[in-house]
Amino acid sequence: LGIEFDYIILDLGRLESFGSVCNIQVGLIRASNQSFVVSNASYADVRSTFTRMLTSKLKVNSLGWIVNMVNGRLDERVLQVVEQAESTVQIPLIKDCYGNIFDLSANRKTSAQLDLAIRSIG
C-alpha cells in the first residue's frame, strides 16, 4: 500500500478520552508520521478537543491542528490553545457551502489552507 501512495489519510472520528477506541486512536496517532486533530473554531470545541488530547496523554506539540469553519479572526483563547500544536491550519467558513458536502480543494479560499496542511506532512 505504501508503494502506491505518498500518504494515507485515516479519519479516526472524534478523539475519545478513554477505553478501547481511545487506545486504538492513540496507537495509530503515535505510529503515524504526521497526525492532525480537527476542531471547529469555537472555544468550547477547541477546549474539549484539547482536554481529550491531554487525557489520552497525547503531546499537543507533536500534532498538527486544523481549525475548521473559521469566520474571521480566531478568538484569543482559541489561538492560545491551537498555537501549541506543531502546525496550525485555519480552514475558512464558506457560508454558501455551509451544510453541504463540497470538495475543499475545489474552492480557492479553502484549497490554499488545505495545501498548507498537506505540505506540513513530511
Disulfide bonds with the S-S distance in Angstrom:
none
